[in-house]
Amino acid sequence: MSLLQVVRHYADALYQIAEETNAVPAVQKDMDTLAKTLREIPEVLAWCQKGNAHPGSGERFVEAAFVPLVGRLTGNTLRLVARHDRLAAIPFFPQAFQAVVDKNTRTVRVTLETVQEPDQTLVDEVRAAMASRTGRQVALVHRVDPELVAGFRVLWDDRMLDLTARARLRNLKTQLTSE
C-alpha cells in the first residue's frame, strides 16, 4: 500500500470518528495548525520526512511537536501514525483530511489564479460556472500569479481550465499550423 493510500485510510477513519462526535470543525482547525507547523518549522517537516527514527522516538516526536497544538482526536491519530512508523505520512494529513471532508460534504475546492486581484463579478461567475459544471458546492480561493500576464486559470480536482493569454496563443498556433 502506498503512503498516500495509508494517509487516506487514516484520514477516513479520523473523519468518521470526528463526524460521530460532532468534531469535524475542530479537526479541520487541527489540520490547519498541523499544516502551519509543517510550513513554518522546516525542521519538523524534515524530521517527518526522514523516516529513520529510532523505535519509540517517533511517538516522542509527535508528543513534542504536535500533540500540544491539536485536539484529542487528532493527537490520538498522530500517535497511532507514529506508533506504526508512518511519520512520513504526517505532512500529507491536512490535504487528505480536507479531501475526505469535501467528498462527504459535496464540496469542490476551486482555485482561481489571476495576474491581479479579480473583481467580484469574475469571482461570482467562476463560482457559478464551477457549481454548474461539477454539481457541487464551490469553495473558491484566489491566488495572484504575476507570470500569467493576462487571463486566468481555474484549478479543481487535479484539473485545470487555462484561459490565460499564453494558452490562447498556444491554441491559436496549433490551429494555424495544423491547417
MDTraj code that builds the backbone (N, CA, C; nanometers):
import mdtraj as md
import numpy as np

residues = "MET SER LEU LEU GLN VAL VAL ARG HIS TYR ALA ASP ALA LEU TYR GLN ILE ALA GLU GLU THR ASN ALA VAL PRO ALA VAL GLN LYS ASP MET ASP THR LEU ALA LYS THR LEU ARG GLU ILE PRO GLU VAL LEU ALA TRP CYS GLN LYS GLY ASN ALA HIS PRO GLY SER GLY GLU ARG PHE VAL GLU ALA ALA PHE VAL PRO LEU VAL GLY ARG LEU THR GLY ASN THR LEU ARG LEU VAL ALA ARG HIS ASP ARG LEU ALA ALA ILE PRO PHE PHE PRO GLN ALA PHE GLN ALA VAL VAL ASP LYS ASN THR ARG THR VAL ARG VAL THR LEU GLU THR VAL GLN GLU PRO ASP GLN THR LEU VAL ASP GLU VAL ARG ALA ALA MET ALA SER ARG THR GLY ARG GLN VAL ALA LEU VAL HIS ARG VAL ASP PRO GLU LEU VAL ALA GLY PHE ARG VAL LEU TRP ASP ASP ARG MET LEU ASP LEU THR ALA ARG ALA ARG LEU ARG ASN LEU LYS THR GLN LEU THR SER GLU".split()
xyz = np.array([
    [0.0845, -0.1169, 0.0000],
    [0.0000, 0.0000, 0.0000],
    [0.0897, 0.1241, 0.0000],
    [0.0596, 0.2208, -0.0860],
    [0.1414, 0.3411, -0.0952],
    [0.1172, 0.4314, 0.0256],
    [0.2094, 0.5233, 0.0454],
    [0.1988, 0.6166, 0.1573],
    [0.0709, 0.6999, 0.1468],
    [0.0361, 0.7444, 0.0264],
    [-0.0850, 0.8251, 0.0101],
    [-0.2109, 0.7448, 0.0404],
    [-0.2106, 0.6160, 0.0077],
    [-0.3254, 0.5310, 0.0419],
    [-0.3367, 0.5168, 0.1933],
    [-0.2233, 0.5020, 0.2585],
    [-0.2216, 0.4904, 0.4040],
    [-0.2791, 0.6181, 0.4668],
    [-0.2351, 0.7337, 0.4164],
    [-0.2839, 0.8609, 0.4699],
    [-0.4346, 0.8714, 0.4513],
    [-0.4843, 0.8307, 0.3347],
    [-0.6289, 0.8373, 0.3099],
    [-0.7065, 0.7502, 0.4083],
    [-0.6520, 0.6331, 0.4399],
    [-0.7201, 0.5455, 0.5363],
    [-0.7262, 0.6113, 0.6748],
    [-0.6147, 0.6665, 0.7184],
    [-0.6136, 0.7360, 0.8469],
    [-0.7101, 0.8555, 0.8438],
    [-0.7082, 0.9322, 0.7343],
    [-0.7959, 1.0493, 0.7230],
    [-0.9432, 1.0080, 0.7228],
    [-0.9755, 0.8998, 0.6526],
    [-1.1134, 0.8495, 0.6525],
    [-1.1568, 0.8110, 0.7930],
    [-1.0705, 0.7384, 0.8626],
    [-1.1042, 0.6945, 0.9983],
    [-1.1210, 0.8144, 1.0918],
    [-1.0302, 0.9103, 1.0808],
    [-1.0392, 1.0298, 1.1646],
    [-1.1681, 1.1058, 1.1345],
    [-1.2047, 1.1164, 1.0069],
    [-1.3276, 1.1865, 0.9705],
    [-1.4497, 1.1162, 1.0291],
    [-1.4536, 0.9844, 1.0184],
    [-1.5696, 0.9097, 1.0700],
    [-1.5869, 0.9326, 1.2195],
    [-1.4774, 0.9277, 1.2930],
    [-1.4856, 0.9498, 1.4374],
    [-1.5245, 1.0949, 1.4660],
    [-1.4651, 1.1879, 1.3924],
    [-1.4968, 1.3296, 1.4126],
    [-1.6429, 1.3578, 1.3807],
    [-1.6953, 1.2949, 1.2775],
    [-1.8359, 1.3159, 1.2415],
    [-1.9282, 1.2600, 1.3503],
    [-1.8959, 1.1413, 1.4009],
    [-1.9778, 1.0800, 1.5055],
    [-1.9805, 1.1628, 1.6329],
    [-1.8728, 1.2355, 1.6590],
    [-1.8633, 1.3142, 1.7822],
    [-1.8834, 1.4642, 1.7576],
    [-1.9318, 1.4989, 1.6373],
    [-1.9543, 1.6397, 1.6002],
    [-1.8280, 1.7245, 1.6160],
    [-1.7142, 1.6674, 1.5794],
    [-1.5865, 1.7368, 1.5966],
    [-1.5171, 1.7690, 1.4645],
    [-1.5874, 1.7596, 1.3526],
    [-1.5233, 1.7850, 1.2235],
    [-1.4635, 1.9262, 1.2176],
    [-1.5357, 2.0318, 1.2578],
    [-1.4739, 2.1653, 1.2536],
    [-1.3471, 2.1751, 1.3390],
    [-1.3485, 2.1121, 1.4556],
    [-1.2298, 2.1154, 1.5426],
    [-1.1121, 2.0437, 1.4773],
    [-1.1388, 1.9303, 1.4129],
    [-1.0312, 1.8561, 1.3465],
    [-0.9812, 1.9346, 1.2253],
    [-1.0722, 2.0031, 1.1540],
    [-1.0280, 2.0872, 1.0420],
    [-0.9341, 2.1971, 1.0929],
    [-0.9662, 2.2545, 1.2069],
    [-0.8786, 2.3555, 1.2666],
    [-0.7439, 2.2932, 1.3033],
    [-0.7469, 2.1713, 1.3575],
    [-0.6222, 2.0994, 1.3883],
    [-0.5385, 2.0794, 1.2615],
    [-0.6042, 2.0483, 1.1510],
    [-0.5323, 2.0255, 1.0247],
    [-0.4673, 2.1549, 0.9762],
    [-0.5350, 2.2678, 0.9977],
    [-0.4750, 2.3972, 0.9636],
    [-0.3511, 2.4221, 1.0496],
    [-0.3627, 2.3893, 1.1775],
    [-0.2499, 2.4047, 1.2696],
    [-0.1348, 2.3143, 1.2295],
    [-0.1672, 2.1916, 1.1937],
    [-0.0654, 2.0957, 1.1506],
    [0.0059, 2.1469, 1.0258],
    [-0.0696, 2.1926, 0.9277],
    [-0.0105, 2.2439, 0.8035],
    [0.0774, 2.3656, 0.8317],
    [0.0293, 2.4542, 0.9181],
    [0.1059, 2.5748, 0.9522],
    [0.2367, 2.5374, 1.0217],
    [0.2309, 2.4424, 1.1127],
    [0.3508, 2.3981, 1.1840],
    [0.4525, 2.3409, 1.0863],
    [0.4064, 2.2572, 0.9961],
    [0.4966, 2.1956, 0.8983],
    [0.5549, 2.2998, 0.8030],
    [0.4762, 2.4013, 0.7705],
    [0.5206, 2.5061, 0.6784],
    [0.6196, 2.6013, 0.7460],
    [0.5938, 2.6346, 0.8714],
    [0.6731, 2.7367, 0.9387],
    [0.7957, 2.6836, 1.0128],
    [0.7991, 2.5533, 1.0387],
    [0.9143, 2.4958, 1.1102],
    [0.9721, 2.3839, 1.0219],
    [1.0647, 2.4183, 0.9341],
    [1.1177, 2.3202, 0.8398],
    [1.1829, 2.1986, 0.9064],
    [1.2322, 2.2169, 1.0270],
    [1.2939, 2.1033, 1.0970],
    [1.1902, 1.9959, 1.1309],
    [1.0697, 2.0382, 1.1630],
    [0.9628, 1.9429, 1.1937],
    [0.9268, 1.8657, 1.0671],
    [0.9122, 1.9365, 0.9566],
    [0.8839, 1.8707, 0.8295],
    [0.9956, 1.7737, 0.7933],
    [1.1199, 1.8162, 0.8091],
    [1.2341, 1.7305, 0.7756],
    [1.2354, 1.6039, 0.8611],
    [1.2027, 1.6174, 0.9901],
    [1.2009, 1.5005, 1.0787],
    [1.0944, 1.4006, 1.0326],
    [0.9794, 1.4516, 0.9920],
    [0.8731, 1.3636, 0.9427],
    [0.9176, 1.2917, 0.8157],
    [0.9861, 1.3627, 0.7295],
    [1.0237, 1.3063, 0.6005],
    [1.1409, 1.2097, 0.6082],
    [1.2220, 1.2188, 0.7130],
    [1.3393, 1.1313, 0.7249],
    [1.3006, 0.9846, 0.7232],
    [1.2032, 0.9501, 0.8031],
    [1.1594, 0.8111, 0.8091],
    [1.2595, 0.7171, 0.8727],
    [1.3607, 0.7704, 0.9404],
    [1.4617, 0.6840, 1.0010],
    [1.4701, 0.7020, 1.1523],
    [1.3567, 0.7307, 1.2127],
    [1.3535, 0.7496, 1.3576],
    [1.3787, 0.6167, 1.4279],
    [1.4456, 0.6236, 1.5409],
    [1.4687, 0.5039, 1.6211],
    [1.3370, 0.4589, 1.6817],
    [1.3219, 0.3299, 1.7095],
    [1.1972, 0.2807, 1.7682],
    [1.1584, 0.3612, 1.8924],
    [1.0348, 0.4073, 1.8926],
    [0.9846, 0.4838, 2.0065],
    [1.0074, 0.6333, 1.9953],
    [1.1067, 0.6747, 1.9159],
    [1.1349, 0.8181, 1.9073],
    [1.0278, 0.8910, 1.8266],
    [0.9607, 0.8221, 1.7361],
    [0.8541, 0.8837, 1.6580],
    [0.7401, 0.9297, 1.7471],
    [0.7054, 0.8457, 1.8426],
    [0.5974, 0.8822, 1.9348],
    [0.6380, 1.0006, 2.0219],
    [0.7627, 1.0012, 2.0669],
    [0.8101, 1.1146, 2.1479],
    [0.8111, 1.2421, 2.0637],
    [0.8491, 1.2289, 1.9376],
    [0.8499, 1.3431, 1.8466],
    [0.7088, 1.3996, 1.8302],
    [0.6111, 1.3135, 1.8042],
    [0.4722, 1.3564, 1.7869],
    [0.4209, 1.4219, 1.9150],
    [0.4550, 1.3638, 2.0301],
    [0.4133, 1.4207, 2.1589],
    [0.4674, 1.5626, 2.1761],
    [0.5903, 1.5851, 2.1308],
    [0.6519, 1.7168, 2.1488],
    [0.6102, 1.8166, 2.0409],
    [0.6045, 1.7703, 1.9162],
    [0.5842, 1.8625, 1.8044],
    [0.4379, 1.8950, 1.7757],
    [0.3474, 1.7988, 1.7975],
    [0.2100, 1.8186, 1.7524],
    [0.1025, 1.8112, 1.8607],
    [0.1142, 1.7163, 1.9518],
    [0.0066, 1.6915, 2.0481],
    [-0.0319, 1.8159, 2.1291],
    [0.0649, 1.9005, 2.1709],
    [0.0228, 2.0207, 2.2458],
    [-0.0569, 2.1207, 2.1616],
    [-0.0511, 2.1077, 2.0293],
    [-0.1136, 2.2056, 1.9402],
    [-0.2501, 2.1640, 1.8867],
    [-0.2841, 2.0349, 1.9017],
    [-0.4065, 1.9838, 1.8403],
    [-0.4980, 1.9205, 1.9449],
    [-0.6191, 1.8912, 1.9028],
    [-0.7165, 1.8296, 1.9919],
    [-0.6909, 1.6815, 2.0142],
    [-0.7734, 1.6239, 2.1002],
    [-0.7572, 1.4842, 2.1404],
    [-0.7653, 1.3875, 2.0230],
    [-0.8661, 1.4017, 1.9356],
    [-0.8815, 1.3078, 1.8239],
    [-0.7622, 1.3126, 1.7298],
    [-0.7217, 1.4324, 1.6931],
    [-0.6077, 1.4462, 1.6027],
    [-0.4807, 1.3971, 1.6701],
    [-0.4626, 1.4326, 1.7955],
    [-0.3442, 1.3862, 1.8695],
    [-0.3371, 1.2351, 1.8762],
    [-0.4499, 1.1707, 1.9058],
    [-0.4513, 1.0236, 1.9114],
    [-0.4204, 0.9619, 1.7757],
    [-0.4705, 1.0235, 1.6702],
    [-0.4425, 0.9722, 1.5352],
    [-0.2938, 0.9856, 1.5030],
    [-0.2362, 1.0994, 1.5369],
    [-0.0929, 1.1194, 1.5109],
    [-0.0069, 1.0242, 1.5942],
    [-0.0497, 0.9970, 1.7153],
    [0.0222, 0.8981, 1.7974],
    [0.0188, 0.7607, 1.7307],
    [-0.0982, 0.7243, 1.6787],
    [-0.1133, 0.5956, 1.6113],
    [-0.0248, 0.5891, 1.4865],
    [-0.0205, 0.6970, 1.4120],
    [0.0652, 0.7048, 1.2932],
    [0.2106, 0.6819, 1.3345],
    [0.2544, 0.7483, 1.4400],
    [0.3926, 0.7336, 1.4875],
    [0.4194, 0.5924, 1.5376],
    [0.3226, 0.5360, 1.6073],
    [0.3379, 0.4002, 1.6603],
    [0.3607, 0.2989, 1.5488],
    [0.3045, 0.3268, 1.4317],
    [0.3204, 0.2374, 1.3166],
    [0.4315, 0.2836, 1.2225],
    [0.5218, 0.3684, 1.2737],
    [0.6369, 0.4173, 1.1968],
    [0.5977, 0.4794, 1.0637],
    [0.4960, 0.5651, 1.0660],
    [0.4477, 0.6329, 0.9451],
    [0.4604, 0.7843, 0.9563],
    [0.5686, 0.8330, 1.0154],
    [0.5865, 0.9776, 1.0300],
    [0.5822, 1.0485, 0.8942],
    [0.6289, 0.9821, 0.7907],
    [0.6308, 1.0433, 0.6575],
    [0.4899, 1.0729, 0.6066],
    [0.3889, 1.0137, 0.6684],
    [0.2504, 1.0382, 0.6281],
    [0.1972, 1.1711, 0.6822],
    [0.2545, 1.2191, 0.7895],
    [0.2004, 1.3369, 0.8580],
    [0.1905, 1.4600, 0.7675],
    [0.2905, 1.4925, 0.6854],
    [0.2770, 1.6120, 0.6012],
    [0.1605, 1.6064, 0.5021],
    [0.1109, 1.4876, 0.4730],
    [0.0014, 1.4732, 0.3779],
    [-0.1367, 1.4760, 0.4439],
    [-0.1381, 1.4752, 0.5765],
    [-0.2643, 1.4682, 0.6503],
    [-0.3605, 1.5830, 0.6228],
    [-0.3163, 1.7091, 0.6288],
    [-0.4139, 1.8174, 0.6092],
    [-0.4873, 1.8080, 0.4754],
    [-0.4145, 1.7827, 0.3701],
    [-0.4775, 1.7735, 0.2386],
    [-0.5676, 1.6505, 0.2288],
    [-0.5237, 1.5381, 0.2831],
    [-0.6041, 1.4156, 0.2777],
    [-0.7332, 1.4329, 0.3582],
    [-0.7227, 1.4946, 0.4749],
    [-0.8434, 1.5142, 0.5558],
    [-0.9408, 1.6079, 0.4851],
    [-0.8879, 1.7142, 0.4249],
    [-0.9754, 1.8075, 0.3540],
    [-1.0443, 1.7382, 0.2368],
    [-0.9736, 1.6490, 0.1690],
    [-1.0339, 1.5744, 0.0579],
    [-1.1488, 1.4871, 0.1078],
    [-1.1325, 1.4260, 0.2238],
    [-1.2396, 1.3438, 0.2818],
    [-1.3587, 1.4315, 0.3184],
    [-1.3319, 1.5466, 0.3784],
    [-1.4406, 1.6395, 0.4143],
    [-1.5145, 1.6823, 0.2885],
    [-1.4404, 1.7197, 0.1859],
    [-1.5025, 1.7649, 0.0613],
    [-1.5898, 1.6555, 0.0004],
    [-1.5389, 1.5346, 0.0005],
    [-1.6146, 1.4220, -0.0565],
    [-1.7456, 1.4000, 0.0194],
    [-1.7388, 1.4116, 0.1487],
    [-1.8565, 1.3857, 0.2317],
    [-1.9531, 1.5029, 0.2409],
    [-1.9086, 1.6215, 0.2066],
    [-1.9965, 1.7384, 0.2121],
    [-2.0330, 1.7883, 0.0735],
    [-1.9939, 1.7146, -0.0294],
    [-2.0244, 1.7521, -0.1684],
    [-1.9722, 1.8919, -0.2010],
    [-1.8482, 1.9178, -0.1609],
    [-1.7834, 2.0455, -0.1877],
    [-1.6669, 2.0230, -0.2819],
    [-1.6442, 2.1181, -0.3710],
    [-1.5273, 2.1141, -0.4574],
    [-1.4431, 2.2377, -0.4268],
    [-1.3153, 2.2181, -0.4083],
    [-1.2227, 2.3283, -0.3836],
    [-1.1735, 2.3787, -0.5184],
    [-1.1913, 2.5056, -0.5425],
    [-1.1541, 2.5673, -0.6693],
    [-1.0560, 2.6805, -0.6411],
    [-0.9480, 2.6843, -0.7193],
    [-0.8519, 2.7923, -0.7093],
    [-0.8593, 2.8749, -0.8368],
    [-0.8784, 3.0026, -0.8210],
    [-0.8810, 3.0966, -0.9317],
    [-0.7470, 3.1700, -0.9307],
    [-0.6688, 3.1520, -1.0359],
    [-0.5399, 3.2197, -1.0476],
    [-0.5525, 3.3335, -1.1478],
    [-0.5156, 3.4531, -1.1050],
    [-0.5192, 3.5703, -1.1922],
    [-0.3900, 3.6489, -1.1768],
    [-0.3673, 3.7406, -1.2698],
    [-0.2460, 3.8210, -1.2655],
    [-0.2563, 3.9329, -1.1616],
    [-0.3788, 3.9718, -1.1277],
    [-0.4033, 4.0733, -1.0257],
    [-0.5312, 4.0371, -0.9515],
    [-0.5631, 4.1122, -0.8485],
    [-0.6852, 4.0854, -0.7727],
    [-0.8056, 4.0896, -0.8675],
    [-0.8885, 3.9849, -0.8671],
    [-1.0036, 3.9846, -0.9578],
    [-1.1178, 4.0690, -0.9020],
    [-1.2033, 4.1155, -0.9913],
    [-1.3216, 4.1862, -0.9426],
    [-1.4250, 4.0819, -0.8995],
    [-1.5186, 4.1247, -0.8207],
    [-1.6183, 4.0336, -0.7638],
    [-1.7020, 3.9656, -0.8712],
    [-1.7233, 4.0334, -0.9840],
    [-1.8029, 3.9752, -1.0925],
    [-1.7363, 3.8481, -1.1455],
    [-1.6039, 3.8532, -1.1676],
    [-1.5322, 3.7349, -1.2160],
    [-1.5396, 3.6220, -1.1138],
    [-1.5196, 3.6545, -0.9888],
    [-1.5258, 3.5535, -0.8821],
    [-1.6633, 3.4871, -0.8806],
    [-1.7685, 3.5680, -0.8868],
    [-1.9051, 3.5150, -0.8846],
    [-1.9334, 3.4286, -1.0075],
    [-1.8858, 3.4724, -1.1246],
    [-1.9082, 3.3960, -1.2477],
    [-1.8346, 3.2624, -1.2450],
    [-1.7115, 3.2625, -1.1968],
    [-1.6347, 3.1374, -1.1878],
    [-1.7012, 3.0439, -1.0874],
    [-1.7424, 3.0968, -0.9734],
    [-1.8092, 3.0149, -0.8704],
    [-1.9363, 2.9509, -0.9285],
    [-2.0183, 3.0298, -0.9973],
    [-2.1433, 2.9777, -1.0552],
    [-2.1150, 2.8759, -1.1649],
    [-2.0172, 2.9040, -1.2507],
    [-1.9840, 2.8112, -1.3595],
    [-1.9314, 2.6789, -1.3050],
    [-1.8499, 2.6848, -1.2000],
    [-1.7949, 2.5614, -1.1431],
    [-1.9015, 2.4832, -1.0668],
    [-1.9940, 2.5513, -1.0025],
    [-2.1045, 2.4821, -0.9352],
    [-2.1901, 2.4103, -1.0388],
    [-2.2154, 2.4766, -1.1505],
    [-2.2941, 2.4151, -1.2576],
    [-2.2191, 2.2982, -1.3207],
    [-2.0899, 2.3154, -1.3429],
    [-2.0079, 2.2132, -1.4079],
    [-1.9911, 2.0886, -1.3214],
    [-1.9733, 2.1077, -1.1899],
    [-1.9448, 1.9947, -1.1020],
    [-2.0669, 1.9419, -1.0277],
    [-2.1707, 2.0233, -1.0173],
    [-2.2880, 1.9825, -0.9409],
    [-2.2621, 1.9801, -0.7909],
    [-2.1597, 2.0531, -0.7470],
    [-2.1229, 2.0552, -0.6061],
    [-2.1114, 2.1995, -0.5580],
    [-2.1099, 2.2152, -0.4257],
    [-2.0851, 2.3479, -0.3683],
    [-1.9401, 2.3853, -0.3964],
    [-1.9142, 2.5118, -0.4178],
    [-1.7792, 2.5574, -0.4524],
    [-1.7188, 2.6367, -0.3378],
    [-1.6017, 2.5930, -0.2956],
    [-1.5208, 2.6700, -0.2010],
    [-1.4082, 2.7300, -0.2846],
    [-1.4182, 2.8582, -0.3149],
    [-1.3256, 2.9228, -0.4066],
    [-1.2218, 3.0043, -0.3322],
    [-1.0969, 2.9851, -0.3704],
    [-0.9878, 3.0684, -0.3200],
    [-0.9223, 3.1344, -0.4398],
    [-0.8561, 3.2446, -0.4140],
    [-0.7920, 3.3202, -0.5204],
    [-0.6421, 3.3271, -0.4953],
    [-0.5653, 3.3183, -0.6031],
    [-0.4200, 3.3298, -0.5920],
    [-0.3710, 3.4202, -0.7048],
    [-0.2888, 3.5182, -0.6707],
    [-0.2303, 3.6077, -0.7704],
    [-0.1011, 3.5445, -0.8217],
    [-0.0889, 3.5357, -0.9547],
    [0.0309, 3.4821, -1.0190],
    [0.0723, 3.5796, -1.1286],
    [0.1696, 3.6672, -1.0999],
    [0.2087, 3.7697, -1.1960],
    [0.2639, 3.7131, -1.3277],
    [0.3050, 3.5883, -1.3292],
    [0.3595, 3.5274, -1.4507],
    [0.2518, 3.4936, -1.5531],
    [0.1260, 3.5038, -1.5165],
    [0.0190, 3.4713, -1.6111],
    [0.0068, 3.5732, -1.7230],
    [0.0497, 3.6949, -1.7031],
    [0.0447, 3.8059, -1.7975],
    [-0.0985, 3.8548, -1.8173],
    [-0.1887, 3.7703, -1.8654],
    [-0.3282, 3.8108, -1.8870],
    [-0.4163, 3.6873, -1.8803],
    [-0.5424, 3.7081, -1.8489],
    [-0.6356, 3.5961, -1.8401],
    [-0.6349, 3.5349, -1.7013],
    [-0.6849, 3.4115, -1.6921],
    [-0.6907, 3.3438, -1.5629],
    [-0.6930, 3.1930, -1.5831],
    [-0.6673, 3.1214, -1.4728],
    [-0.6752, 2.9750, -1.4696],
    [-0.7661, 2.9347, -1.3564],
    [-0.8364, 2.8232, -1.3766],
    [-0.9224, 2.7672, -1.2738],
    [-0.8732, 2.6246, -1.2492],
    [-0.8414, 2.5929, -1.1236],
    [-0.7910, 2.4608, -1.0880],
    [-0.8870, 2.3945, -0.9900],
    [-0.9164, 2.2642, -1.0113],
    [-1.0031, 2.1878, -0.9221],
    [-0.9814, 2.0397, -0.9490],
    [-0.9929, 1.9571, -0.8480],
    [-0.9858, 1.8110, -0.8612],
    [-0.8779, 1.7651, -0.9587],
    [-0.7573, 1.8150, -0.9445],
    [-0.6458, 1.7785, -1.0332],
    [-0.6735, 1.8125, -1.1791],
    [-0.7549, 1.9125, -1.2023],
    [-0.7859, 1.9583, -1.3376],
    [-0.7554, 2.1064, -1.3478],
    [-0.7418, 2.1522, -1.4746],
    [-0.7152, 2.2938, -1.4955],
    [-0.7856, 2.3419, -1.6213],
    [-0.8510, 2.4551, -1.6086],
    [-0.9091, 2.5262, -1.7217],
    [-0.8203, 2.6483, -1.7405],
    [-0.7444, 2.6500, -1.8491],
    [-0.6447, 2.7537, -1.8709],
    [-0.6966, 2.8551, -1.9720],
    [-0.7338, 2.9716, -1.9232],
    [-0.7843, 3.0798, -2.0083],
    [-0.6875, 3.1984, -2.0057],
    [-0.5584, 3.1667, -1.9970],
    [-0.4561, 3.2710, -1.9978],
    [-0.4231, 3.3090, -2.1417],
    [-0.3593, 3.4233, -2.1564],
    [-0.3175, 3.4682, -2.2897],
    [-0.2200, 3.3669, -2.3509],
    [-0.1300, 3.3149, -2.2716],
    [-0.0321, 3.2171, -2.3208],
    [-0.1026, 3.0929, -2.3769],
    [-0.2019, 3.0435, -2.3052],
    [-0.2745, 2.9245, -2.3521],
    [-0.3528, 2.9551, -2.4788],
    [-0.4132, 3.0712, -2.4843],
    [-0.4894, 3.1084, -2.6033],
    [-0.3979, 3.1216, -2.7246],
    [-0.2790, 3.1808, -2.7067],
    [-0.1831, 3.1907, -2.8166],
    [-0.1342, 3.0521, -2.8599],
    [-0.1118, 2.9657, -2.7640],
    [-0.0686, 2.8282, -2.7946],
    [-0.1766, 2.7567, -2.8759],
    [-0.3023, 2.7728, -2.8372],
    [-0.4129, 2.7107, -2.9120],
    [-0.4238, 2.7677, -3.0530],
    [-0.4062, 2.8994, -3.0663],
    [-0.4106, 2.9633, -3.1969],
    [-0.2983, 2.9122, -3.2854],
    [-0.1809, 2.8997, -3.2309],
    [-0.0658, 2.8479, -3.3067],
    [-0.0932, 2.7066, -3.3539],
    [-0.1496, 2.6242, -3.2666],
    [-0.1829, 2.4859, -3.3032],
    [-0.2840, 2.4836, -3.4174],
    [-0.3849, 2.5676, -3.4097],
    [-0.4863, 2.5728, -3.5143],
    [-0.4266, 2.6202, -3.6462],
    [-0.3406, 2.7203, -3.6433],
    [-0.2824, 2.7749, -3.7646],
    [-0.1844, 2.6777, -3.8308],
    [-0.1099, 2.6049, -3.7497],
    [-0.0096, 2.5134, -3.8060],
    [-0.0684, 2.3794, -3.8469],
    [-0.1875, 2.3474, -3.7986],
    [-0.2486, 2.2185, -3.8331],
    [-0.3261, 2.2230, -3.9641],
    [-0.3544, 2.3421, -4.0141],
    [-0.4349, 2.3533, -4.1371],
    [-0.3512, 2.3528, -4.2597],
])
top = md.Topology()
chain = top.add_chain()
for i, resn in enumerate(residues, 1):
    res = top.add_residue(resn, chain, resSeq=i)
    for name in ("N", "CA", "C"):
        top.add_atom(name, md.element.get_by_symbol(name[0]), res)
traj = md.Trajectory(xyz[None], top)
